[in-house]
Amino acid sequence: MENFPTTSKKLIDWVSKISKFCCPDRIVWIDGSEEQKMTIEKESVASGEMVRLNQDKLPGCLLHRTAHDDVSRTEHLTFICTRKKNDAGPNNNWMAPDKAYEKARAILKGAMSGRTMYVIPFSMGPVGSPFSKIGVEVTDSRYVVLNMLIMTRCGEAVLRQIERDENFTKCLHSKAELDINKRLILHFPEDNTIWSVGSGYGGNVLLGKKCLSLRIASYAAKREKWMAEHMLIMGIEKPNGHIEYIAAAFPSACGKTNLAMMVPPEGLKKKGYRIWTLGDDISWMRVDSDGSLWAINPETGFFGVAPGTNSKTNPSMVETIKKGTIYTNVLLKQDNTVWWEGADGDIPSQGVDWKGNPWKPNMKDANGNPVKGAHPNARFTAPVANCPTASFRMDQHHGVPISAIIFGGRRQHVAPLVYQSFNWQHGVFVGATMGSELTAAQVGKIGQVRRDPMAMLPFCGYNMADYFRHWLDMGKLMNKPPKIFHVNWFRTNEHGKFLWPGFCENLRILEWILDRCNNRVNAMETPIGYVPYPFDIDMTGLNLPEKSLEKLLKVEKNDWLDELKGINKFFGEFKSDLPEEIWCEYHDLMSRLKKYEG
């Protein structure tokens, strides 16, 4: 323990304390070097924790399998630990800090015995940027180390930053026994601390991701007057070279990653559009001295869902994951490459499934259910730098200016293809009421609306009523706030068929959104907001059935009156904490709808 690569007393004391408690056999400090990374990869393969894939076809790629009951975020075991329960809000599981520390310590005591403890200094955002936050994750998992090297900026430069201000988020993780009955993901926002024990799944153990970048960061952002959001960031370059940036929030299964990397459709290619991807998941945003909102993606990698990813849905991601990628819970093919349901190419005739068992197509389990080759939540971790559309502004300390904020959900009816809020306050209401209808892949009644305000319900580190208040307050700090829009790619006809083709064609809607931001087109005023005139959406090369666009843009009075009943019930969960402005927007919408004759 005497060889510390840092002079930070706070960091040395903390690491020493954790070491004495968790009892590792040795300690390795992560320096971010390629040499050290290769050593850890070799150890992972030698131990059986990883499989090195076909290096001719997938250079630098590895396969990892998690425990069978450790395949996704365990939201019921994820807690916000604040002194006052109401500070966590009805949107979070709450545990008192003293109790949480006590429960976790009982599992963590001696948990790293016989293992190596890795110390990972990491920066979310460019090191030294005013946007960025520093963390140090202590872990006994090589998988965590290798993923954090992809997802964050790690190593020596981060240590030097810690030495300058002695400020970092303390992140402790141990696999312990990988026992779901001894699994806890604990956030202590008042202590700037995260503890995760008993899991090996990325969403629970890569503590720079949802844990720091959203739950802890959202708490800090409220206090420090900035925004930590579950949003993609993308740039749209026009033929004259001017790039405008948008941030967009969608619940799961709504195509967020696909949108962030879209390829312009054939019909619009003549206009010379080009897409720049900054991130597909997290946006940190600050008000600049000019009164406008600027954003960075604090991550350096993608932690994406594999099933359904192919050359039609996301050709850029297919290119991204061909090298330097860690695959989790996918099928291993005979040629030592990987496959998942919905991947390109033929279905393999055989392979090894995500549990490590022999697999063939059309296999059934003991209950007669299909055996999938890859888990439905199988993942890949890949560097943003691999992406063909990766933005050259990824490492700019100042970020990019945001012209529009877009909310979206999966709705068969109700929400039109696109509409614009009347102003910032109304836009906060639009975000606060967004949601998606459950699909067959989700738990619950199919078609039931699951509210997910700003796509932050699982990730907001404090009472969401206070989060809405923070959004309202942020609007008052801006001279030039972004325009706020809502989109819905999933509207269906009377036969249940999608009216809009989605994917690359969504650029046509983004074009209208940017035209609205620049006052180039007018719009129809409806009770819910401004809706496009059909002739203002460029449909070149896209032949929809007659009247489809009109159906996509129609605002149905009765559908929206029914929608208000669900909104009222959801808002009721926050009781007197919900800002009065949000209730005003609710009642104003009710009034407008009752007068509406459309």
N, C-alpha and C positions, 0 to 999 in steps of 0.2 A: 504493500500500500504506500510505500514511501516515494514511489516514482509517479508523481502527478504531472501531467503535461500542461498544467495551468497554475497561475498564481492566485486565482479567485478563492479567497478564504470561504466564502459562502458555498461555492460548489464543492470544494474539498471536504468541508464539514458535512455537507449533505450526503455525498457519495460514501464517505466513511461511515456515517450513521446507517445508511441502507445496507452496506456491506456487512457490518457487524450483526445486523438483524437477520438478513437473508442468508448469510453464510456461504457465499460462492467459493469454489476452489481457486478461482483466479479472476482477475479483472482485466478487461481489454477496453481501452479507450479508442473510439472510432475516429480516425483522422481524415476520412474522405478519400484516401488514396486508392488507386486502382489495384495496387499490389496487395493491400490489406483486404480489399473486397474479394479478390481472386482466392486468397487464402481461406476466407470464410466460406466461399462457394465450395471449395474442395472439401472442407470439413463437413459441410452440409450433405454433399453427395456421399462421402465416405460413411457418414453416420446413418444414411438411409432417409434422412429428413427431406432431401430433394432428389430429383432425378434429372440428370443432365440430358437435354433433348438433342436431336440430330443437329449437330453443329454446322453441317453443310446447308441444311434447309432452314434452320432456326438458330443462327449464330448467337451465342451468349444467352440462350433461353434455358429456363429451368421449370420443372413441374413440382408442385407441392400439393400434398393432401392433408386436409384437416381431420380432426376427430369427427365421427359421423354425426354427433349431436352438437357440432360447433361450426356451423356452416353459414351463419348470418349474424347480423347485429342482434344481441339479446336485449331487446328494449325493456322487458319486464325486470331485468337484472341491472338496468342502467339507472343511476340515481344522481340527482342534484342534492348536494349536502350543504345547506345553508342553515344558519342559526334559527331563522324564522321560516316556518313551513310555507307561509303565504308568498315569500320571496321566490320560491321555486314554482308556485302556481299550480293550477289544475292540469296543466299540460305536461308536468313532469312527475316521475316518482321521486319522493322526497325521503331522506333519511337524515337524522341529526348528525352533525359532523363527529361528535365524540363516539356515538354508537357505530358509525361507518368505519372510522379508524380502528376501533376495537375489533369489529368483525373481520376486517381485512387483515389486521395484524395476526390474528389467530391462524389464518391460512398461510400468511407470508413468512411466518417465523421459521427460519431454516429451509425455506422452499427452494433456495438455489444451491443447496448442498450437493456436491458432485457435479455441478455445472459451472459454466463460465458466465460471469456477469459482464455485459457489454454496456458501456457508457456512450450514449449517442448525443453529442451536442448538435442541435439542428436549428435552422432559421426558417420560419414560415415567411416567405417573401425575400427579396434580395437583402443580403447582409448589410446592415447600416441604413436601409431605407426607413423613412419616417412611418411607412405603412407596416413595417415588419415586426414580428414578435419572435423571441428566442425561447427555445425549450431545451431541456435535457431529458432524454428517455433512458432509464436504466431498465434493462431487460435480460432475460436468460434465453431468448429465442434468436437463433440465427436468421430465421425467416423474417422477423421484425427488422433486424439490422439491414438485410439485403433489400427489403421493401422501402425502408426509410431512406436508404441511399438513392432510390429512384424518386421517391415522393417529395423529398425535402433537400435543402442545401445543408450538407453535413461537414463537420471537421474543424480544421485549425482556425479558419477565419471566424467561425462562430465562437470559439473559445476566447479569441482576442476581443470580440464584442462583449462577451460576458465580463471579462476583466475590466472593461471600461465602465460598465454601469451596474454590475453585480445583480442584474435583473433577468430572471428566467422562470419559465413554468416548470415545476418539478413533476416529472412524469415517471411513475414506477409501474413496471409490468413484470409479472411472472406467470409462466404457464402453470406453475404449481403442479397439481395432479390432473389438470384438464378435466376436472370433475364439475359437471353442470350444477351440482348441488353446492359447490364451493366456488361459484363464479360470481364476480362482482365487477361492475364498471362504475367507478365512483368519481364524481367531479366535486371539487371543493373551490368554487369560484372566489370565495372570500380569502382563501389561502393561496390562490394561483397554483393549485395542485390537482393532479389526476392520478388515481390508482386503478389499475386493471389487474385482476387475478383470475386464473382458472380458464382462460380462453387462449386459443391460438389463431382465431379468425381475424383477418385484417381490420375489419370495421370496429372490432373491439380492442385491438392491440396496437395498431399504428396510431399512436396517441397524438401525433401532429395533425391528424386528419379531422374527423368529425369532433373528437373530444376537445382538442385545442382550437382548431380553426373555426368551429361554430359554437360549441357550448361554452367554453371558457372565453373565447374571443367575443361572443355576443354580449356577455356580461361586462367585459372590459370596454366594449364599444359603447355601451349605454353610458358608462361612467365617463368615458373619454370623448364622447360626442363624435363617433364614427359608426360605420355599419359593417357587420360581419354577416354575410348572406349566403344562402345555399343557391348560388346562381352561376350559370355559365357566363363567360365573357367572349364575345366574338367581334371581329372587325369586318366591315363590308366596304371593300375598295371599289370605287367607281372608275370609269375609264379615264377620268382626268387625274387619277392618282390620289384623290382625297379619300381618306378612310374615316368612317364613322363607326362608333362602338356602341354595342348594346349589351345589357345584362339581362338574363332571363331566368325565371324560377319555375320549375315544373316538379310535381310529385313524381315518384317512381313510375316507370312504364309509360312515360309520356314523350320520350324521344329527346331528352335534353342533350345527351352526348352526340346523337346524330345531327341535331341542329347546329351544335357548336362546330362541326366539321363538314357541313354540307358542301356539296359540289353544285355549282349553278346549273339549272336545267338547260337543256338544249335551246329552248325557246328564248332564253335571256342571255345566252352566251354572246350573242352579237353585240350586246351592250357592254361587254368587257368586264363584267363583275368578277371580283376575286374575294375569296373568304380567307380571313386570318383568324386562327384559333388561339385564344389566350388561355382558356380553361373551360372545363366541362362541368365543374362542380361547386367551386367556392369563389366568392368575390368579396374582397375587403375594399370598402369605399370611404373616401374622405372628401370633405368640402375644401376646395382649394381657395387661394386668395382671390381668385376671380369670381367666386360665388357659385362655381359649377362643381359637379360631382365627378371625382376621378377614382379609378379602380385598379387593383392588381389581383392576379391570381397568386395566392401565397404558396401554392404547390408547384412542383416541377414534374409531376407525373400524373398518369391516369390510373385510377383503380376502377376498372370498368367491368360490366357484366358481359360474359362471353356468349351465352346462348342467344341466338337471334342476330349476332354480329356477322355480317357477310358483305360481299362486294356491292350488293344492292342497297342494303340499309345504311352502310357506312364504309365506303371504299377507303377513306383516309385512315380509319382505325385499323382496317385490315393491313394496310401498309405499315402502320405504326408498330404493330405487335409482331412483326417478323424478326426482330432482333432485340437483344437486351431486355427480354420480357420474362416475368415470373408468372406462370399460369397456376391457378389453384382450382382443384376439384374438377378438372376436365378429363376427357377420355384420352388414354395413351394408345396411339396406333402402333401397328407392328413395325413401322419404319422409324419409330421413336419421334414422331411428330404428334400433334394433338388434334382433337376434333370435339365438337359440341353440337347439340341439336340446333339446326338453323345455320350451320357453317357452310362455306362454299364446298363444292365437290360432292362426290358420291358418298353415301353412308358407308362407313367401313364395314367389311365383312366380319371383322372381329377386332378385339382390342382389350384393354384393361380399363375398367370403369373408374369413377372417381373414388370408390371405396377400396380400389386395389384388387377387385375381383375380375375374372375372365368375363367378357361381355360379347354378345352377338345381337344383331338387330332383332326386334320382335320378342325379346326375352320377357317373361312374366315372373313376378314374384309369387310367393306362396298364396297371396290373396287374389292373384290374377291381374294385378296391375302392371303396366309396362315398366320395365327397368331402364332408366335413362343412363346413357353413357356418361354424361356430364351432369353435375348437380344444377338445378334451375338457377341457382345463384353463383355458379362457377365464375371465377374472376380472372382478370389479367392485370398486372401492374407493369406499366410501360412508360418510358420517358417521354415527356411532351416534345423534347427535341427530335424524336423520331418522326413526328407527325408531318406529313407533306404540307399541311396548311399552318404549321406552327408560326406564331407571330414573332417578328423580329423585335417586338417591344416587351417580350417576356421578362427581361432582366432590367427594364428601366425603373429606376427607383421612384419615379414620379407617377408611374401608372399611365392609364389612358382615360380620356374624357368620355363620360357616358351620356349619349344622346337620348336613349330610351330605356325604360325598364319594362319588361314583358312578364306577365303572369300567365299561366296556362293550366289546363286540366283536361281530363278525359270525360267528356260529356256527350251523350248520344243526342240530346235535344238542347233545351235551355240556352246555353251560351252560343252565340254566333261565331263564325270563323274568326273574326277580329273586331274589337271595338276599343275606343280610346276613352279614358276617364276625362271628366270635365276639368279636373284640376288635381293638385297633389293630395289634398285631403280625401277627395273622392277616390283617387287612386289607391290610397291606403285602405279604404273600405273594400275596394275591388280585390286587393291582395289578401285582406283579412277574411274574405268570404270564399276564396277559391277552394276547389276540391275536385276529387275525381270519383267516378263511379267504380265500384269494385268489379274486377274481372274474375274469371274462373280460377285464376292462379292465386287469388288472395283470399284470406280468411274473412268470411262474412257473407251477407246476402248479395248475390249478383245484382248490380244496378244500384245498390245502396250508395249514397254519397258519403265519402269520407272527407271531412274538412281537413285541409292542410294549409293553413295561412302562410303565404309566402314560401310554401314548401319547407317550412321551418318547424313544424309541430314536433318532430322527434329530436330537434337539434337546438332549440332555443334554451339557453342556459338559465333562464329565469322566467318569472310570471309573464305569460304572453300578453296579458292586458297591458302590462308595463312596456312590453315590446311594441305594441301598437302605438302607445304614447310616444315612445322613442322615435318611431317613424314620423309621427306628426311633428315632433320637435325638430327633427332633422330637416324637414321641409322648410321650416322657418329660418334655418341657417343659410339657405341657398337663394341667391339672386336669380339663378338660371337652373331650376330643378329639371331633371329629365322628364319627358312626357311618359305617362304610364298607360300601358295597353294590356289587354287580355286576349289570348288566342285559344282556339279550340280546333285541333286538327281532326277531331273524332266524331263530328256530327254525322248521323246516319239518316237514311231515307226510311220509308214505311216498311221496307223489306229487311232492314237491319244492315244495309250495305253502306260503307263509308261514302260520303258525298265528295270528299276532298282526297286527292291521291297522297298528299303529305310528302315526306322526305325532301328531295331537292326542290320540289315545287313550292315549298314554304318560303323560298326566297321572294316569290311574288308578293307575299304578304309583308315580309320585312321591307321590301321596296316601298310599299304604301306607307308603312309605319315611318320610315325615314322621310318620305315626302311630307307627311303630316308634321314631323318635327321641324321641317324646313319651310312650312307654310306654302307648299307647292300645290296642294289639292284641298278641296273642300270636303265636307262630310255631312251625312244626315244626322241630325240630332234626334236621339231616341231617349226613352226614360233611363236606359242603362248606360248611355254614353254616346260617343260619336261613332257611327258605322259607315263604312265606305260606300260610295256610289259604285255599282258594279263596273262601270266604264273606266274607273280610275285604277282598277287592278289589271296589270298587263297579263293577258291570257295567251300571248303569242306561243303557238306550238302546243297548247293544251286544249284539247277538245272535250269539255265536260258535256254530259247530257243536258238538253235544253232545260232552262229554269234552275239548274243545280246551284249556280252562284247566288241567285235570289233566295233560294231555300237556305243556303249556308249563312246568309246575312240577315235572315228574318228574325225579328224580336217578337216572340209570342207572349202576349200579355198574361194569359192564364198560367203558362209554365213558370213565369217569373213570380207571379203571386204565390204559387206553390213553393217556389224556391225560398221565398222570404220566410215561410214557416220553419224550414230547416235552419236558416240563418238565425232566426230568433232563438231557437232551441240551443244552438251552438253558443251564441253570445251569452245566453243565460248561465253557462258554466262559469263565467268570469265574474258574475254577480256585480257588486258595486265598483269593482276595479276597472271595468271596461270604460275607456274614455267616452265622455259625453258626445264628443265629435263623431264617434263611430255610430252611436245610436241616432244622432241627427241625420247622418247619411242614410241609415236604414229607413227612418221615417220619411225622409225626402223621396227616396226611391219608391216607397209605398204610395206616396201621394202622386208622383208622376205616373206610375203605372195605372192607378185608378182613373186618371184623366185620359189615358192613351187610347187612341182609336185605331192604331196601326194593325 
